[in-house]
Amino acid sequence: MILDIHLRDGKVVQVPSFKEAKISIHELEIIPAEQISDIRLVKSANYAFIGANTVTISGEDILYLESN
């Protein structure tokens, strides 16, 4: 699965072989790739999207996620 992270500045960052997302708001939450459509984007959260590469980004920078 490829995860496209669409950013508010118009850029798109890809995470090939996406496996899981780690979300840190008040505690760490791990979302497997199969459940990415259930993810809730929170501006105050920090996200790590893990696959062939790892992208760490603030929730305030993410517009939406798209998986292929």
DAWOJO-V898474 format. One record per pair of residues at least 12 apart in sequence whose C-alpha atoms are under 10 Angstrom apart, sorted by the first residue. I is the first residue (numbers start at 1). J is the second residue. D is the distance in whole Angstrom. If there is no record, write none. Layout:
# DAWOJO-V898474
i->I j->J d->D
i->I j->J d->D
This chain:
# DAWOJO-V898474
i->1 j->15 d->9
i->1 j->16 d->6
i->1 j->17 d->5
i->1 j->18 d->6
i->1 j->19 d->8
i->1 j->33 d->8
i->1 j->34 d->9
i->1 j->51 d->9
i->1 j->67 d->7
i->1 j->68 d->6
i->2 j->14 d->7
i->2 j->15 d->6
i->2 j->16 d->4
i->2 j->17 d->6
i->2 j->18 d->6
i->2 j->19 d->9
i->2 j->33 d->10
i->2 j->51 d->9
i->2 j->52 d->10
i->2 j->66 d->8
i->2 j->67 d->6
i->2 j->68 d->5
i->3 j->15 d->5
i->3 j->16 d->6
i->3 j->17 d->8
i->3 j->18 d->6
i->3 j->19 d->9
i->3 j->33 d->9
i->3 j->36 d->9
i->3 j->49 d->8
i->3 j->50 d->10
i->3 j->51 d->9
i->3 j->65 d->7
i->3 j->66 d->6
i->3 j->67 d->5
i->3 j->68 d->7
i->4 j->16 d->9
i->4 j->18 d->10
i->4 j->64 d->9
i->4 j->65 d->6
i->4 j->66 d->5
i->4 j->67 d->6
i->4 j->68 d->8
i->5 j->49 d->9
i->5 j->55 d->9
i->5 j->57 d->10
i->5 j->61 d->10
i->5 j->62 d->7
i->5 j->63 d->8
i->5 j->64 d->6
i->5 j->65 d->5
i->5 j->66 d->7
i->5 j->67 d->9
i->6 j->61 d->9
i->6 j->62 d->6
i->6 j->63 d->5
i->6 j->64 d->5
i->6 j->65 d->6
i->6 j->66 d->8
i->7 j->57 d->10
i->7 j->59 d->10
i->7 j->60 d->9
i->7 j->61 d->6
i->7 j->62 d->5
i->7 j->63 d->5
i->7 j->64 d->7
i->7 j->65 d->9
i->8 j->60 d->8
i->8 j->61 d->6
i->8 j->62 d->6
i->8 j->63 d->5
i->8 j->64 d->9
i->9 j->61 d->8
i->9 j->62 d->9
i->9 j->63 d->9
i->10 j->62 d->10
i->10 j->63 d->9
i->11 j->62 d->10
i->11 j->63 d->10
i->12 j->62 d->10
i->12 j->63 d->10
i->12 j->64 d->10
i->12 j->65 d->9
i->12 j->66 d->10
i->13 j->55 d->8
i->13 j->65 d->10
i->14 j->49 d->10
i->14 j->51 d->10
i->14 j->52 d->10
i->14 j->53 d->9
i->14 j->54 d->10
i->14 j->55 d->9
i->14 j->65 d->10
i->14 j->66 d->10
i->14 j->67 d->10
i->15 j->49 d->7
i->15 j->50 d->7
i->15 j->51 d->6
i->15 j->52 d->7
i->15 j->53 d->6
i->15 j->54 d->7
i->15 j->55 d->7
i->15 j->67 d->9
i->16 j->50 d->9
i->16 j->51 d->6
i->16 j->52 d->5
i->16 j->53 d->7
i->16 j->54 d->9
i->16 j->67 d->10
i->16 j->68 d->10
i->17 j->33 d->9
i->17 j->50 d->8
i->17 j->51 d->5
i->17 j->52 d->5
i->17 j->53 d->8
i->18 j->32 d->9
i->18 j->33 d->6
i->18 j->34 d->10
i->18 j->36 d->10
i->18 j->49 d->7
i->18 j->50 d->6
i->18 j->51 d->4
i->18 j->52 d->7
i->18 j->53 d->8
i->18 j->54 d->9
i->18 j->67 d->9
i->18 j->68 d->10
i->19 j->31 d->9
i->19 j->32 d->6
i->19 j->33 d->5
i->19 j->34 d->8
i->19 j->36 d->10
i->19 j->49 d->8
i->19 j->50 d->6
i->19 j->51 d->5
i->19 j->52 d->9
i->20 j->32 d->4
i->20 j->33 d->5
i->20 j->34 d->8
i->20 j->35 d->9
i->20 j->36 d->8
i->20 j->48 d->8
i->20 j->49 d->6
i->20 j->50 d->5
i->20 j->51 d->7
i->20 j->54 d->10
i->21 j->33 d->7
i->21 j->35 d->10
i->21 j->36 d->8
i->21 j->39 d->9
i->21 j->47 d->7
i->21 j->48 d->6
i->21 j->49 d->4
i->21 j->50 d->6
i->21 j->51 d->9
i->21 j->54 d->9
i->21 j->55 d->9
i->21 j->56 d->10
i->22 j->46 d->8
i->22 j->47 d->6
i->22 j->48 d->5
i->22 j->49 d->7
i->22 j->50 d->8
i->22 j->56 d->9
i->23 j->39 d->9
i->23 j->40 d->10
i->23 j->41 d->9
i->23 j->42 d->9
i->23 j->45 d->7
i->23 j->46 d->6
i->23 j->47 d->5
i->23 j->48 d->7
i->23 j->49 d->9
i->23 j->56 d->10
i->23 j->57 d->10
i->23 j->58 d->10
i->23 j->59 d->9
i->24 j->42 d->10
i->24 j->44 d->9
i->24 j->45 d->6
i->24 j->46 d->5
i->24 j->47 d->6
i->24 j->48 d->9
i->24 j->58 d->10
i->24 j->59 d->10
i->25 j->42 d->8
i->25 j->43 d->10
i->25 j->44 d->7
i->25 j->45 d->5
i->25 j->46 d->7
i->25 j->47 d->9
i->25 j->59 d->10
i->26 j->44 d->10
i->26 j->45 d->8
i->27 j->45 d->10
i->28 j->46 d->10
i->28 j->47 d->10
i->29 j->47 d->10
i->30 j->47 d->10
i->30 j->48 d->9
i->30 j->49 d->10
i->31 j->49 d->10
i->32 j->50 d->10
i->33 j->49 d->9
i->33 j->50 d->9
i->33 j->51 d->9
i->33 j->67 d->9
i->34 j->67 d->10
i->36 j->65 d->8
i->36 j->66 d->9
i->36 j->67 d->8
i->37 j->65 d->8
i->37 j->66 d->8
i->37 j->67 d->8
i->39 j->65 d->9
i->40 j->59 d->10
i->40 j->64 d->10
i->41 j->58 d->10
i->41 j->59 d->6
i->41 j->60 d->9
i->41 j->62 d->8
i->41 j->63 d->9
i->41 j->64 d->8
i->41 j->65 d->9
i->42 j->58 d->9
i->42 j->59 d->5
i->42 j->60 d->7
i->42 j->62 d->9
i->43 j->58 d->7
i->43 j->59 d->4
i->43 j->60 d->4
i->43 j->61 d->8
i->43 j->62 d->8
i->43 j->63 d->10
i->44 j->58 d->7
i->44 j->59 d->6
i->44 j->60 d->7
i->45 j->57 d->9
i->45 j->58 d->6
i->45 j->59 d->5
i->45 j->60 d->8
i->46 j->58 d->5
i->46 j->59 d->6
i->46 j->60 d->9
i->46 j->61 d->10
i->47 j->59 d->7
i->47 j->62 d->10
